[in-house]
Structure formats: structure tokens, C-alpha cells
Amino acid sequence: MFQHLSIRTPFDDVALREEFRQRLNKVPGVEIAAAKLALRPGFPLKVLVDPDTRNTLIEQLGWFYEQAQVDDSDR
């Protein structure tokens, strides 16, 4: 949901959204094009069947959560 993130701190920074996109693309079976950075791309849920793939996604979502918790004064 990059479209919705684009108006929310800290993901209103295009560089941070791009980093998240690249991190998501590390998940096997997930391929989000750079052109989708302002849209609402998805990926096939079947990629979550594999436990290792699922864990990779959880790691990337953990990074996302950490970024969302950072106070603006910490940037």
C-alpha cells in the first residue's frame, strides 16, 4: 500500500518507501516494480506457503515496523 504510505510519516519520504520496496523484493516470489512506488501493488499469497519465504517477509515487516516507530527527532 505504497499509495497510502506516501502521506504518512516517515514513509512520506520516497527514499524510505523505495528501501521498503527493495526489501520486499528480497522475498522469493515478490517482484514489485519501481513504477508501483506510488500505487497499491500486491504479490501472490502462495509465496507465504514456504516457511523460509514467510520468515523473510516477517523480517522485512519487522524493519517496516521499526521505521514507523522512529521519532522524527531520531532522524
All heavy atoms as a GROMACS GRO file, in nm:
protein
  613
    1MET      N    1   0.082  -0.119   0.000
    1MET     CA    2   0.000   0.000   0.000
    1MET      C    3   0.086   0.126   0.000
    1MET      O    4   0.072   0.213   0.083
    1MET     CB    5  -0.093  -0.001   0.121
    1MET     CG    6  -0.190  -0.114   0.120
    1MET     SD    7  -0.307  -0.084  -0.010
    1MET     CE    8  -0.446  -0.171   0.049
    2PHE      N    9   0.178   0.133  -0.093
    2PHE     CA   10   0.267   0.249  -0.103
    2PHE      C   11   0.188   0.378  -0.119
    2PHE      O   12   0.229   0.483  -0.072
    2PHE     CB   13   0.365   0.233  -0.219
    2PHE     CG   14   0.462   0.121  -0.198
    2PHE    CD1   15   0.459   0.008  -0.278
    2PHE    CD2   16   0.558   0.128  -0.099
    2PHE    CE1   17   0.549  -0.095  -0.260
    2PHE    CE2   18   0.649   0.026  -0.080
    2PHE     CZ   19   0.644  -0.086  -0.161
    3GLN      N   20   0.075   0.370  -0.188
    3GLN     CA   21  -0.008   0.488  -0.210
    3GLN      C   22  -0.048   0.551  -0.076
    3GLN      O   23  -0.039   0.671  -0.059
    3GLN     CB   24  -0.133   0.449  -0.289
    3GLN     CG   25  -0.228   0.562  -0.314
    3GLN     CD   26  -0.354   0.516  -0.385
    3GLN    OE1   27  -0.392   0.399  -0.376
    3GLN    NE2   28  -0.418   0.605  -0.454
    4HIS      N   29  -0.088   0.471   0.019
    4HIS     CA   30  -0.131   0.521   0.149
    4HIS      C   31  -0.011   0.563   0.235
    4HIS      O   32  -0.021   0.655   0.316
    4HIS     CB   33  -0.215   0.418   0.222
    4HIS     CG   34  -0.340   0.382   0.146
    4HIS    ND1   35  -0.441   0.473   0.121
    4HIS    CD2   36  -0.378   0.267   0.087
    4HIS    CE1   37  -0.537   0.415   0.051
    4HIS    NE2   38  -0.502   0.290   0.029
    5LEU      N   39   0.102   0.496   0.217
    5LEU     CA   40   0.221   0.531   0.294
    5LEU      C   41   0.276   0.668   0.253
    5LEU      O   42   0.340   0.735   0.334
    5LEU     CB   43   0.330   0.426   0.273
    5LEU     CG   44   0.306   0.290   0.335
    5LEU    CD1   45   0.419   0.195   0.297
    5LEU    CD2   46   0.294   0.301   0.486
    6SER      N   47   0.252   0.707   0.130
    6SER     CA   48   0.313   0.830   0.078
    6SER      C   49   0.270   0.956   0.151
    6SER      O   50   0.335   1.060   0.140
    6SER     CB   51   0.284   0.846  -0.072
    6SER     OG   52   0.147   0.870  -0.092
    7ILE      N   53   0.164   0.948   0.230
    7ILE     CA   54   0.119   1.066   0.306
    7ILE      C   55   0.138   1.047   0.456
    7ILE      O   56   0.088   1.128   0.534
    7ILE     CB   57  -0.028   1.100   0.273
    7ILE    CG1   58  -0.120   0.983   0.309
    7ILE    CG2   59  -0.043   1.140   0.127
    7ILE    CD1   60  -0.267   1.017   0.304
    8ARG      N   61   0.212   0.943   0.494
    8ARG     CA   62   0.232   0.915   0.636
    8ARG      C   63   0.380   0.913   0.671
    8ARG      O   64   0.459   0.846   0.608
    8ARG     CB   65   0.167   0.782   0.672
    8ARG     CG   66   0.015   0.790   0.664
    8ARG     CD   67  -0.052   0.658   0.694
    8ARG     NE   68  -0.194   0.672   0.706
    8ARG     CZ   69  -0.278   0.682   0.604
    8ARG    NH1   70  -0.234   0.682   0.480
    8ARG    NH2   71  -0.408   0.692   0.624
    9THR      N   72   0.412   0.988   0.775
    9THR     CA   73   0.549   0.992   0.825
    9THR      C   74   0.584   0.856   0.885
    9THR      O   75   0.500   0.796   0.950
    9THR     CB   76   0.561   1.101   0.933
    9THR    OG1   77   0.517   1.224   0.879
    9THR    CG2   78   0.701   1.114   0.985
   10PRO      N   79   0.698   0.803   0.866
   10PRO     CA   80   0.814   0.855   0.794
   10PRO      C   81   0.816   0.815   0.647
   10PRO      O   82   0.906   0.852   0.573
   10PRO     CB   83   0.931   0.791   0.867
   10PRO     CG   84   0.878   0.656   0.904
   10PRO     CD   85   0.732   0.680   0.938
   11PHE      N   86   0.715   0.741   0.604
   11PHE     CA   87   0.715   0.688   0.468
   11PHE      C   88   0.669   0.788   0.363
   11PHE      O   89   0.654   0.753   0.247
   11PHE     CB   90   0.636   0.557   0.462
   11PHE     CG   91   0.704   0.447   0.537
   11PHE    CD1   92   0.669   0.416   0.666
   11PHE    CD2   93   0.809   0.376   0.479
   11PHE    CE1   94   0.735   0.317   0.737
   11PHE    CE2   95   0.876   0.278   0.548
   11PHE     CZ   96   0.839   0.248   0.677
   12ASP      N   97   0.649   0.912   0.404
   12ASP     CA   98   0.626   1.017   0.306
   12ASP      C   99   0.757   1.050   0.234
   12ASP      O  100   0.757   1.116   0.130
   12ASP     CB  101   0.564   1.142   0.369
   12ASP     CG  102   0.642   1.194   0.488
   12ASP    OD1  103   0.726   1.122   0.544
   12ASP    OD2  104   0.615   1.309   0.528
   13ASP      N  105   0.867   0.998   0.285
   13ASP     CA  106   0.998   1.010   0.220
   13ASP      C  107   1.009   0.900   0.114
   13ASP      O  108   1.007   0.780   0.146
   13ASP     CB  109   1.108   0.995   0.325
   13ASP     CG  110   1.248   1.001   0.268
   13ASP    OD1  111   1.265   1.012   0.144
   13ASP    OD2  112   1.342   0.993   0.349
   14VAL      N  113   1.020   0.940  -0.012
   14VAL     CA  114   1.023   0.844  -0.123
   14VAL      C  115   1.140   0.747  -0.110
   14VAL      O  116   1.129   0.629  -0.146
   14VAL     CB  117   1.020   0.915  -0.260
   14VAL    CG1  118   1.150   0.987  -0.288
   14VAL    CG2  119   0.987   0.818  -0.371
   15ALA      N  120   1.252   0.792  -0.056
   15ALA     CA  121   1.369   0.705  -0.041
   15ALA      C  122   1.339   0.591   0.057
   15ALA      O  123   1.383   0.477   0.037
   15ALA     CB  124   1.489   0.785   0.006
   16LEU      N  125   1.264   0.619   0.162
   16LEU     CA  126   1.230   0.515   0.260
   16LEU      C  127   1.131   0.416   0.200
   16LEU      O  128   1.142   0.295   0.222
   16LEU     CB  129   1.173   0.580   0.385
   16LEU     CG  130   1.181   0.500   0.514
   16LEU    CD1  131   1.323   0.454   0.543
   16LEU    CD2  132   1.126   0.579   0.630
   17ARG      N  133   1.036   0.466   0.122
   17ARG     CA  134   0.943   0.375   0.053
   17ARG      C  135   1.018   0.288  -0.047
   17ARG      O  136   0.989   0.169  -0.060
   17ARG     CB  137   0.831   0.452  -0.018
   17ARG     CG  138   0.728   0.507   0.077
   17ARG     CD  139   0.600   0.552   0.009
   17ARG     NE  140   0.614   0.626  -0.113
   17ARG     CZ  141   0.639   0.757  -0.120
   17ARG    NH1  142   0.653   0.828  -0.011
   17ARG    NH2  143   0.648   0.816  -0.238
   18GLU      N  144   1.114   0.346  -0.116
   18GLU     CA  145   1.195   0.269  -0.212
   18GLU      C  146   1.274   0.162  -0.140
   18GLU      O  147   1.284   0.048  -0.187
   18GLU     CB  148   1.288   0.362  -0.291
   18GLU     CG  149   1.387   0.291  -0.379
   18GLU     CD  150   1.326   0.200  -0.486
   18GLU    OE1  151   1.207   0.213  -0.520
   18GLU    OE2  152   1.400   0.115  -0.538
   19GLU      N  153   1.330   0.195  -0.025
   19GLU     CA  154   1.403   0.093   0.051
   19GLU      C  155   1.311  -0.020   0.092
   19GLU      O  156   1.347  -0.137   0.084
   19GLU     CB  157   1.470   0.154   0.174
   19GLU     CG  158   1.553   0.052   0.249
   19GLU     CD  159   1.637   0.109   0.360
   19GLU    OE1  160   1.647   0.232   0.373
   19GLU    OE2  161   1.693   0.028   0.436
   20PHE      N  162   1.189   0.014   0.135
   20PHE     CA  163   1.093  -0.090   0.172
   20PHE      C  164   1.058  -0.176   0.051
   20PHE      O  165   1.051  -0.299   0.061
   20PHE     CB  166   0.968  -0.026   0.233
   20PHE     CG  167   0.868  -0.123   0.287
   20PHE    CD1  168   0.907  -0.234   0.361
   20PHE    CD2  169   0.733  -0.104   0.266
   20PHE    CE1  170   0.814  -0.324   0.412
   20PHE    CE2  171   0.639  -0.192   0.316
   20PHE     CZ  172   0.680  -0.303   0.389
   21ARG      N  173   1.039  -0.114  -0.065
   21ARG     CA  174   1.010  -0.191  -0.187
   21ARG      C  175   1.123  -0.288  -0.217
   21ARG      O  176   1.100  -0.406  -0.245
   21ARG     CB  177   0.989  -0.096  -0.306
   21ARG     CG  178   0.952  -0.167  -0.436
   21ARG     CD  179   0.959  -0.074  -0.554
   21ARG     NE  180   1.095  -0.040  -0.589
   21ARG     CZ  181   1.176  -0.119  -0.662
   21ARG    NH1  182   1.134  -0.236  -0.707
   21ARG    NH2  183   1.300  -0.081  -0.691
   22GLN      N  184   1.246  -0.240  -0.208
   22GLN     CA  185   1.361  -0.327  -0.233
   22GLN      C  186   1.369  -0.440  -0.132
   22GLN      O  187   1.403  -0.553  -0.167
   22GLN     CB  188   1.490  -0.245  -0.233
   22GLN     CG  189   1.501  -0.153  -0.353
   22GLN     CD  190   1.625  -0.067  -0.348
   22GLN    OE1  191   1.716  -0.088  -0.268
   22GLN    NE2  192   1.630   0.031  -0.437
   23ARG      N  193   1.337  -0.411  -0.008
   23ARG     CA  194   1.338  -0.515   0.095
   23ARG      C  195   1.231  -0.620   0.067
   23ARG      O  196   1.255  -0.739   0.084
   23ARG     CB  197   1.318  -0.454   0.234
   23ARG     CG  198   1.439  -0.377   0.282
   23ARG     CD  199   1.410  -0.306   0.414
   23ARG     NE  200   1.531  -0.261   0.475
   23ARG     CZ  201   1.609  -0.335   0.554
   23ARG    NH1  202   1.576  -0.458   0.581
   23ARG    NH2  203   1.719  -0.285   0.604
   24LEU      N  204   1.113  -0.575   0.026
   24LEU     CA  205   1.007  -0.670  -0.007
   24LEU      C  206   1.047  -0.757  -0.126
   24LEU      O  207   1.014  -0.876  -0.131
   24LEU     CB  208   0.876  -0.597  -0.037
   24LEU     CG  209   0.808  -0.532   0.082
   24LEU    CD1  210   0.688  -0.449   0.037
   24LEU    CD2  211   0.766  -0.636   0.185
   25ASN      N  212   1.121  -0.699  -0.219
   25ASN     CA  213   1.164  -0.776  -0.336
   25ASN      C  214   1.268  -0.882  -0.301
   25ASN      O  215   1.297  -0.970  -0.384
   25ASN     CB  216   1.217  -0.683  -0.445
   25ASN     CG  217   1.105  -0.615  -0.521
   25ASN    OD1  218   0.990  -0.657  -0.514
   25ASN    ND2  219   1.137  -0.510  -0.592
   26LYS      N  220   1.322  -0.880  -0.181
   26LYS     CA  221   1.412  -0.986  -0.135
   26LYS      C  222   1.336  -1.113  -0.101
   26LYS      O  223   1.394  -1.220  -0.088
   26LYS     CB  224   1.492  -0.940  -0.013
   26LYS     CG  225   1.593  -0.833  -0.044
   26LYS     CD  226   1.667  -0.792   0.081
   26LYS     CE  227   1.766  -0.682   0.052
   26LYS     NZ  228   1.837  -0.639   0.174
   27VAL      N  229   1.205  -1.100  -0.084
   27VAL     CA  230   1.120  -1.215  -0.054
   27VAL      C  231   1.101  -1.294  -0.184
   27VAL      O  232   1.054  -1.238  -0.283
   27VAL     CB  233   0.984  -1.171   0.003
   27VAL    CG1  234   0.894  -1.290   0.029
   27VAL    CG2  235   1.004  -1.087   0.129
   28PRO      N  236   1.140  -1.421  -0.187
   28PRO     CA  237   1.122  -1.501  -0.308
   28PRO      C  238   0.976  -1.500  -0.355
   28PRO      O  239   0.886  -1.524  -0.276
   28PRO     CB  240   1.166  -1.641  -0.266
   28PRO     CG  241   1.261  -1.618  -0.151
   28PRO     CD  242   1.206  -1.498  -0.079
   29GLY      N  243   0.957  -1.469  -0.482
   29GLY     CA  244   0.822  -1.465  -0.539
   29GLY      C  245   0.757  -1.328  -0.535
   29GLY      O  246   0.650  -1.309  -0.591
   30VAL      N  247   0.822  -1.231  -0.470
   30VAL     CA  248   0.769  -1.095  -0.465
   30VAL      C  249   0.852  -1.010  -0.561
   30VAL      O  250   0.974  -1.006  -0.551
   30VAL     CB  251   0.775  -1.036  -0.322
   30VAL    CG1  252   0.732  -0.891  -0.323
   30VAL    CG2  253   0.689  -1.118  -0.228
   31GLU      N  254   0.784  -0.946  -0.654
   31GLU     CA  255   0.851  -0.859  -0.751
   31GLU      C  256   0.766  -0.733  -0.768
   31GLU      O  257   0.672  -0.731  -0.846
   31GLU     CB  258   0.867  -0.930  -0.885
   31GLU     CG  259   0.958  -1.050  -0.877
   31GLU     CD  260   0.968  -1.124  -1.009
   31GLU    OE1  261   0.942  -1.064  -1.115
   31GLU    OE2  262   1.001  -1.243  -1.005
   32ILE      N  263   0.802  -0.631  -0.694
   32ILE     CA  264   0.731  -0.504  -0.702
   32ILE      C  265   0.816  -0.407  -0.784
   32ILE      O  266   0.928  -0.375  -0.746
   32ILE     CB  267   0.703  -0.447  -0.562
   32ILE    CG1  268   0.616  -0.547  -0.483
   32ILE    CG2  269   0.634  -0.311  -0.572
   32ILE    CD1  270   0.598  -0.511  -0.338
   33ALA      N  271   0.763  -0.363  -0.895
   33ALA     CA  272   0.834  -0.272  -0.985
   33ALA      C  273   0.846  -0.134  -0.924
   33ALA      O  274   0.758  -0.089  -0.849
   33ALA     CB  275   0.761  -0.263  -1.118
   34ALA      N  276   0.954  -0.065  -0.956
   34ALA     CA  277   0.975   0.071  -0.907
   34ALA      C  278   0.861   0.163  -0.950
   34ALA      O  279   0.824   0.256  -0.878
   34ALA     CB  280   1.109   0.125  -0.957
   35ALA      N  281   0.802   0.135  -1.064
   35ALA     CA  282   0.691   0.217  -1.114
   35ALA      C  283   0.567   0.208  -1.024
   35ALA      O  284   0.477   0.291  -1.034
   35ALA     CB  285   0.655   0.174  -1.256
   36LYS      N  286   0.564   0.110  -0.936
   36LYS     CA  287   0.449   0.090  -0.848
   36LYS      C  288   0.464   0.162  -0.714
   36LYS      O  289   0.381   0.147  -0.625
   36LYS     CB  290   0.428  -0.060  -0.821
   36LYS     CG  291   0.405  -0.142  -0.944
   36LYS     CD  292   0.266  -0.128  -0.994
   36LYS     CE  293   0.240  -0.225  -1.108
   36LYS     NZ  294   0.103  -0.226  -1.149
   37LEU      N  295   0.569   0.240  -0.698
   37LEU     CA  296   0.601   0.302  -0.570
   37LEU      C  297   0.493   0.396  -0.518
   37LEU      O  298   0.484   0.420  -0.398
   37LEU     CB  299   0.735   0.375  -0.580
   37LEU     CG  300   0.807   0.402  -0.450
   37LEU    CD1  301   0.828   0.275  -0.369
   37LEU    CD2  302   0.940   0.470  -0.476
   38ALA      N  303   0.411   0.447  -0.604
   38ALA     CA  304   0.303   0.537  -0.562
   38ALA      C  305   0.166   0.470  -0.573
   38ALA      O  306   0.063   0.536  -0.559
   38ALA     CB  307   0.305   0.664  -0.646
   39LEU      N  308   0.167   0.340  -0.595
   39LEU     CA  309   0.041   0.267  -0.616
   39LEU      C  310   0.016   0.167  -0.504
   39LEU      O  311   0.073   0.178  -0.396
   39LEU     CB  312   0.046   0.199  -0.752
   39LEU     CG  313   0.068   0.295  -0.870
   39LEU    CD1  314   0.084   0.216  -0.999
   39LEU    CD2  315  -0.045   0.395  -0.881
   40ARG      N  316  -0.066   0.068  -0.532
   40ARG     CA  317  -0.101  -0.034  -0.434
   40ARG      C  318  -0.070  -0.173  -0.491
   40ARG      O  319  -0.160  -0.252  -0.516
   40ARG     CB  320  -0.248  -0.021  -0.399
   40ARG     CG  321  -0.278   0.111  -0.330
   40ARG     CD  322  -0.424   0.142  -0.310
   40ARG     NE  323  -0.512   0.029  -0.299
   40ARG     CZ  324  -0.642   0.036  -0.307
   40ARG    NH1  325  -0.701   0.151  -0.329
   40ARG    NH2  326  -0.716  -0.069  -0.295
   41PRO      N  327   0.059  -0.204  -0.505
   41PRO     CA  328   0.095  -0.334  -0.563
   41PRO      C  329   0.069  -0.448  -0.464
   41PRO      O  330   0.055  -0.426  -0.344
   41PRO     CB  331   0.245  -0.320  -0.590
   41PRO     CG  332   0.290  -0.225  -0.485
   41PRO     CD  333   0.177  -0.127  -0.468
   42GLY      N  334   0.064  -0.565  -0.518
   42GLY     CA  335   0.045  -0.683  -0.435
   42GLY      C  336   0.139  -0.793  -0.480
   42GLY      O  337   0.221  -0.775  -0.569
   43PHE      N  338   0.127  -0.907  -0.416
   43PHE     CA  339   0.203  -1.026  -0.454
   43PHE      C  340   0.116  -1.147  -0.426
   43PHE      O  341   0.024  -1.140  -0.345
   43PHE     CB  342   0.338  -1.033  -0.381
   43PHE     CG  343   0.327  -1.036  -0.231
   43PHE    CD1  344   0.312  -1.157  -0.163
   43PHE    CD2  345   0.334  -0.920  -0.157
   43PHE    CE1  346   0.302  -1.160  -0.025
   43PHE    CE2  347   0.325  -0.922  -0.020
   43PHE     CZ  348   0.310  -1.043   0.047
   44PRO      N  349   0.145  -1.258  -0.493
   44PRO     CA  350   0.063  -1.378  -0.474
   44PRO      C  351   0.080  -1.434  -0.332
   44PRO      O  352   0.192  -1.450  -0.283
   44PRO     CB  353   0.116  -1.478  -0.577
   44PRO     CG  354   0.232  -1.413  -0.644
   44PRO     CD  355   0.249  -1.276  -0.592
   45LEU      N  356  -0.029  -1.459  -0.265
   45LEU     CA  357  -0.023  -1.511  -0.128
   45LEU      C  358   0.040  -1.649  -0.120
   45LEU      O  359   0.089  -1.689  -0.015
   45LEU     CB  360  -0.163  -1.512  -0.067
   45LEU     CG  361  -0.222  -1.374  -0.040
   45LEU    CD1  362  -0.363  -1.388   0.019
   45LEU    CD2  363  -0.134  -1.292   0.051
   46LYS      N  364   0.044  -1.720  -0.233
   46LYS     CA  365   0.104  -1.854  -0.231
   46LYS      C  366   0.252  -1.851  -0.194
   46LYS      O  367   0.306  -1.953  -0.153
   46LYS     CB  368   0.082  -1.925  -0.365
   46LYS     CG  369   0.158  -1.864  -0.480
   46LYS     CD  370   0.127  -1.939  -0.609
   46LYS     CE  371   0.204  -1.874  -0.723
   46LYS     NZ  372   0.176  -1.939  -0.849
   47VAL      N  373   0.316  -1.735  -0.206
   47VAL     CA  374   0.458  -1.727  -0.167
   47VAL      C  375   0.473  -1.749  -0.017
   47VAL      O  376   0.581  -1.786   0.030
   47VAL     CB  377   0.525  -1.594  -0.209
   47VAL    CG1  378   0.516  -1.572  -0.358
   47VAL    CG2  379   0.472  -1.477  -0.133
   48LEU      N  380   0.367  -1.730   0.059
   48LEU     CA  381   0.374  -1.745   0.205
   48LEU      C  382   0.364  -1.889   0.251
   48LEU      O  383   0.379  -1.916   0.370
   48LEU     CB  384   0.264  -1.661   0.271
   48LEU     CG  385   0.270  -1.511   0.240
   48LEU    CD1  386   0.152  -1.440   0.303
   48LEU    CD2  387   0.401  -1.453   0.287
   49VAL      N  388   0.341  -1.981   0.159
   49VAL     CA  389   0.331  -2.122   0.196
   49VAL      C  390   0.465  -2.174   0.248
   49VAL      O  391   0.471  -2.249   0.345
   49VAL     CB  392   0.282  -2.206   0.075
   49VAL    CG1  393   0.293  -2.354   0.103
   49VAL    CG2  394   0.140  -2.167   0.040
   50ASP      N  395   0.573  -2.131   0.185
   50ASP     CA  396   0.706  -2.176   0.224
   50ASP      C  397   0.748  -2.105   0.354
   50ASP      O  398   0.748  -1.983   0.360
   50ASP     CB  399   0.806  -2.145   0.114
   50ASP     CG  400   0.947  -2.186   0.153
   50ASP    OD1  401   0.972  -2.307   0.162
   50ASP    OD2  402   1.030  -2.095   0.177
   51PRO      N  403   0.785  -2.180   0.458
   51PRO     CA  404   0.822  -2.119   0.586
   51PRO      C  405   0.941  -2.023   0.577
   51PRO      O  406   0.941  -1.918   0.642
   51PRO     CB  407   0.857  -2.238   0.676
   51PRO     CG  408   0.790  -2.354   0.614
   51PRO     CD  409   0.785  -2.326   0.467
   52ASP      N  410   1.041  -2.055   0.497
   52ASP     CA  411   1.157  -1.965   0.484
   52ASP      C  412   1.118  -1.834   0.418
   52ASP      O  413   1.163  -1.726   0.459
   52ASP     CB  414   1.269  -2.033   0.405
   52ASP     CG  415   1.332  -2.149   0.482
   52ASP    OD1  416   1.328  -2.147   0.607
   52ASP    OD2  417   1.385  -2.240   0.416
   53THR      N  418   1.034  -1.843   0.317
   53THR     CA  419   0.986  -1.723   0.249
   53THR      C  420   0.903  -1.639   0.344
   53THR      O  421   0.917  -1.516   0.350
   53THR     CB  422   0.904  -1.761   0.124
   53THR    OG1  423   0.987  -1.838   0.038
   53THR    CG2  424   0.854  -1.638   0.051
   54ARG      N  425   0.817  -1.705   0.418
   54ARG     CA  426   0.732  -1.635   0.515
   54ARG      C  427   0.819  -1.563   0.618
   54ARG      O  428   0.795  -1.448   0.654
   54ARG     CB  429   0.638  -1.735   0.581
   54ARG     CG  430   0.527  -1.673   0.660
   54ARG     CD  431   0.420  -1.774   0.702
   54ARG     NE  432   0.474  -1.896   0.760
   54ARG     CZ  433   0.461  -2.018   0.705
   54ARG    NH1  434   0.400  -2.033   0.590
   54ARG    NH2  435   0.510  -2.124   0.764
   55ASN      N  436   0.925  -1.629   0.665
   55ASN     CA  437   1.014  -1.567   0.763
   55ASN      C  438   1.088  -1.447   0.704
   55ASN      O  439   1.110  -1.348   0.773
   55ASN     CB  440   1.114  -1.669   0.817
   55ASN     CG  441   1.047  -1.767   0.912
   55ASN    OD1  442   0.947  -1.736   0.973
   55ASN    ND2  443   1.103  -1.886   0.921
   56THR      N  444   1.123  -1.455   0.576
   56THR     CA  445   1.188  -1.341   0.511
   56THR      C  446   1.092  -1.222   0.507
   56THR      O  447   1.131  -1.109   0.534
   56THR     CB  448   1.234  -1.378   0.369
   56THR    OG1  449   1.324  -1.488   0.377
   56THR    CG2  450   1.303  -1.262   0.301
   57LEU      N  451   0.966  -1.248   0.476
   57LEU     CA  452   0.867  -1.140   0.475
   57LEU      C  453   0.850  -1.082   0.615
   57LEU      O  454   0.846  -0.960   0.632
   57LEU     CB  455   0.732  -1.190   0.423
   57LEU     CG  456   0.619  -1.086   0.427
   57LEU    CD1  457   0.652  -0.966   0.339
   57LEU    CD2  458   0.487  -1.148   0.388
   58ILE      N  459   0.845  -1.167   0.714
   58ILE     CA  460   0.831  -1.119   0.852
   58ILE      C  461   0.949  -1.031   0.892
   58ILE      O  462   0.931  -0.928   0.958
   58ILE     CB  463   0.814  -1.238   0.949
   58ILE    CG1  464   0.676  -1.302   0.926
   58ILE    CG2  465   0.830  -1.195   1.094
   58ILE    CD1  466   0.657  -1.436   0.995
   59GLU      N  467   1.068  -1.066   0.848
   59GLU     CA  468   1.186  -0.983   0.876
   59GLU      C  469   1.169  -0.845   0.813
   59GLU      O  470   1.200  -0.743   0.876
   59GLU     CB  471   1.312  -1.049   0.820
   59GLU     CG  472   1.358  -1.170   0.896
   59GLU     CD  473   1.474  -1.240   0.826
   59GLU    OE1  474   1.541  -1.177   0.742
   59GLU    OE2  475   1.495  -1.358   0.857
   60GLN      N  476   1.122  -0.841   0.690
   60GLN     CA  477   1.107  -0.713   0.621
   60GLN      C  478   0.996  -0.630   0.686
   60GLN      O  479   1.008  -0.507   0.697
   60GLN     CB  480   1.079  -0.733   0.472
   60GLN     CG  481   1.183  -0.816   0.399
   60GLN     CD  482   1.326  -0.778   0.433
   60GLN    OE1  483   1.359  -0.663   0.452
   60GLN    NE2  484   1.413  -0.878   0.439
   61LEU      N  485   0.891  -0.695   0.730
   61LEU     CA  486   0.785  -0.623   0.800
   61LEU      C  487   0.834  -0.572   0.936
   61LEU      O  488   0.790  -0.467   0.984
   61LEU     CB  489   0.662  -0.712   0.816
   61LEU     CG  490   0.589  -0.744   0.686
   61LEU    CD1  491   0.476  -0.845   0.712
   61LEU    CD2  492   0.536  -0.619   0.619
   62GLY      N  493   0.926  -0.646   0.997
   62GLY     CA  494   0.988  -0.601   1.121
   62GLY      C  495   1.065  -0.471   1.099
   62GLY      O  496   1.058  -0.378   1.179
   63TRP      N  497   1.139  -0.466   0.988
   63TRP     CA  498   1.211  -0.342   0.953
   63TRP      C  499   1.111  -0.228   0.934
   63TRP      O  500   1.133  -0.117   0.984
   63TRP     CB  501   1.292  -0.363   0.825
   63TRP     CG  502   1.358  -0.238   0.779
   63TRP    CD1  503   1.481  -0.190   0.816
   63TRP    CD2  504   1.304  -0.140   0.689
   63TRP    NE1  505   1.506  -0.070   0.755
   63TRP    CE2  506   1.399  -0.037   0.676
   63TRP    CE3  507   1.186  -0.130   0.618
   63TRP    CZ2  508   1.379   0.074   0.596
   63TRP    CZ3  509   1.166  -0.020   0.537
   63TRP    CH2  510   1.261   0.081   0.526
   64PHE      N  511   1.003  -0.256   0.863
   64PHE     CA  512   0.899  -0.155   0.841
   64PHE      C  513   0.846  -0.103   0.974
   64PHE      O  514   0.835   0.018   0.995
   64PHE     CB  515   0.785  -0.216   0.759
   64PHE     CG  516   0.666  -0.127   0.745
   64PHE    CD1  517   0.660  -0.033   0.644
   64PHE    CD2  518   0.559  -0.136   0.832
   64PHE    CE1  519   0.549   0.050   0.630
   64PHE    CE2  520   0.450  -0.054   0.820
   64PHE     CZ  521   0.444   0.039   0.718
   65TYR      N  522   0.817  -0.192   1.065
   65TYR     CA  523   0.764  -0.154   1.196
   65TYR      C  524   0.864  -0.066   1.272
   65TYR      O  525   0.827   0.035   1.331
   65TYR     CB  526   0.731  -0.279   1.277
   65TYR     CG  527   0.678  -0.248   1.414
   65TYR    CD1  528   0.546  -0.210   1.433
   65TYR    CD2  529   0.761  -0.257   1.526
   65TYR    CE1  530   0.497  -0.181   1.559
   65TYR    CE2  531   0.713  -0.227   1.652
   65TYR     CZ  532   0.581  -0.189   1.668
   65TYR     OH  533   0.535  -0.158   1.793
   66GLU      N  534   0.991  -0.106   1.269
   66GLU     CA  535   1.094  -0.027   1.336
   66GLU      C  536   1.101   0.114   1.279
   66GLU      O  537   1.114   0.212   1.354
   66GLU     CB  538   1.230  -0.094   1.322
   66GLU     CG  539   1.246  -0.220   1.404
   66GLU     CD  540   1.374  -0.294   1.373
   66GLU    OE1  541   1.461  -0.239   1.302
   66GLU    OE2  542   1.387  -0.408   1.420
   67GLN      N  543   1.094   0.127   1.148
   67GLN     CA  544   1.099   0.259   1.086
   67GLN      C  545   0.979   0.343   1.126
   67GLN      O  546   0.992   0.463   1.151
   67GLN     CB  547   1.104   0.247   0.933
   67GLN     CG  548   1.224   0.175   0.880
   67GLN     CD  549   1.353   0.233   0.934
   67GLN    OE1  550   1.380   0.351   0.920
   67GLN    NE2  551   1.435   0.149   0.994
   68ALA      N  552   0.864   0.280   1.135
   68ALA     CA  553   0.742   0.352   1.170
   68ALA      C  554   0.746   0.401   1.315
   68ALA      O  555   0.680   0.502   1.349
   68ALA     CB  556   0.620   0.263   1.148
   69GLN      N  557   0.824   0.335   1.400
   69GLN     CA  558   0.832   0.372   1.541
   69GLN      C  559   0.936   0.479   1.570
   69GLN      O  560   0.937   0.536   1.678
   69GLN     CB  561   0.864   0.248   1.626
   69GLN     CG  562   0.761   0.138   1.615
   69GLN     CD  563   0.622   0.185   1.652
   69GLN    OE1  564   0.602   0.248   1.754
   69GLN    NE2  565   0.526   0.159   1.565
   70VAL      N  566   1.025   0.507   1.474
   70VAL     CA  567   1.132   0.603   1.496
   70VAL      C  568   1.073   0.743   1.507
   70VAL      O  569   0.995   0.786   1.423
   70VAL     CB  570   1.235   0.597   1.380
   70VAL    CG1  571   1.338   0.709   1.394
   70VAL    CG2  572   1.303   0.462   1.379
   71ASP      N  573   1.110   0.812   1.612
   71ASP     CA  574   1.068   0.951   1.634
   71ASP      C  575   1.139   1.039   1.532
   71ASP      O  576   1.256   1.018   1.502
   71ASP     CB  577   1.105   0.991   1.775
   71ASP     CG  578   1.052   1.126   1.816
   71ASP    OD1  579   1.047   1.218   1.731
   71ASP    OD2  580   1.014   1.142   1.932
   72ASP      N  581   1.070   1.139   1.481
   72ASP     CA  582   1.132   1.231   1.384
   72ASP      C  583   1.259   1.294   1.437
   72ASP      O  584   1.349   1.324   1.361
   72ASP     CB  585   1.033   1.341   1.345
   72ASP     CG  586   0.930   1.294   1.244
   72ASP    OD1  587   0.960   1.198   1.170
   72ASP    OD2  588   0.822   1.354   1.237
   73SER      N  589   1.270   1.312   1.566
   73SER     CA  590   1.391   1.371   1.623
   73SER      C  591   1.510   1.276   1.615
   73SER      O  592   1.623   1.318   1.626
   73SER     CB  593   1.368   1.413   1.769
   73SER     OG  594   1.339   1.298   1.849
   74ASP      N  595   1.483   1.148   1.591
   74ASP     CA  596   1.590   1.048   1.578
   74ASP      C  597   1.644   1.042   1.438
   74ASP      O  598   1.742   0.972   1.411
   74ASP     CB  599   1.539   0.909   1.618
   74ASP     CG  600   1.505   0.900   1.766
   74ASP    OD1  601   1.557   0.984   1.843
   74ASP    OD2  602   1.427   0.811   1.803
   75ARG      N  603   1.584   1.108   1.343
   75ARG     CA  604   1.627   1.102   1.203
   75ARG      C  605   1.734   1.205   1.174
   75ARG      O  606   1.743   1.307   1.219
   75ARG     CB  607   1.509   1.124   1.109
   75ARG     CG  608   1.416   1.008   1.117
   75ARG     CD  609   1.307   1.024   1.011
   75ARG     NE  610   1.201   0.934   1.040
   75ARG     CZ  611   1.204   0.806   1.008
   75ARG    NH1  612   1.304   0.754   0.947
   75ARG    NH2  613   1.105   0.728   1.038
   0.00000   0.00000   0.00000
